[in-house]
Amino acid sequence: MACYVYVLGSEQSGVWRSYVGWTTDLEQRLARHNAGTGAKSTRGRVWALVYAERFKTRSEAMSREWHLKRDRAFRKALGAGTGP
């Protein structure tokens, strides 16, 4: 089963936020975040998928997620096209 690492982006009141996670179903996971049933830190915002990578195993996806969560420069660059 394929696993995905994803980055969600949301802009609210001129403030860009990103969220990194992993899943086996990107569409379902995005819907859960936007419905308020995803991670607690994503509630109350409208999220868009801004980046995704596919992996063959869960452990590969989780390892990449760990690295992306710490790569603030990469996440900030994804949101550079948004804002005023």
SVG drawing of the C-alpha trace seen along z (x, -y; Angstrom):
<svg xmlns="http://www.w3.org/2000/svg" viewBox="-16 -43 31 45">
<polyline fill="none" stroke="black" stroke-width="0.4" points="0.0,0.0 1.4,-3.4 2.0,-6.0 2.2,-9.7 3.8,-12.6 2.0,-15.8 2.2,-19.5 -1.0,-21.5 -1.0,-25.2 -3.5,-27.8 -3.5,-31.5 -5.7,-33.3 -5.5,-37.1 -2.3,-37.3 -0.6,-34.6 0.7,-31.5 0.7,-28.2 1.8,-24.8 1.2,-21.3 3.1,-18.1 1.7,-14.6 1.5,-11.2 -1.4,-9.1 -2.4,-6.3 -5.3,-8.4 -4.6,-12.1 -8.1,-13.1 -9.7,-11.6 -7.0,-13.0 -7.4,-16.6 -11.2,-16.3 -10.8,-15.2 -8.5,-18.2 -10.9,-20.6 -13.9,-19.0 -12.1,-19.6 -11.5,-15.9 -7.8,-15.8 -5.0,-16.9 -5.9,-19.3 -3.5,-21.9 -5.3,-22.0 -8.8,-22.8 -10.5,-26.0 -8.7,-26.6 -9.3,-25.9 -6.4,-23.8 -5.1,-23.2 -2.7,-20.4 0.5,-22.3 3.0,-19.4 3.0,-15.5 5.5,-12.7 4.7,-9.0 6.5,-6.2 6.3,-2.4 6.4,-1.8 5.1,-3.5 8.5,-3.7 9.9,-5.6 7.0,-8.0 7.3,-8.5 11.0,-9.2 10.4,-11.8 7.7,-13.4 10.1,-13.7 12.6,-15.6 10.0,-17.9 8.6,-18.9 12.0,-20.2 12.7,-21.9 11.1,-25.3 12.8,-26.9 11.2,-24.4 7.8,-24.9 8.1,-28.6 9.1,-28.5 5.9,-26.6 3.9,-29.5 5.9,-32.2 3.4,-32.5 0.6,-33.4 -0.2,-36.6 -0.6,-40.2"/>
</svg>
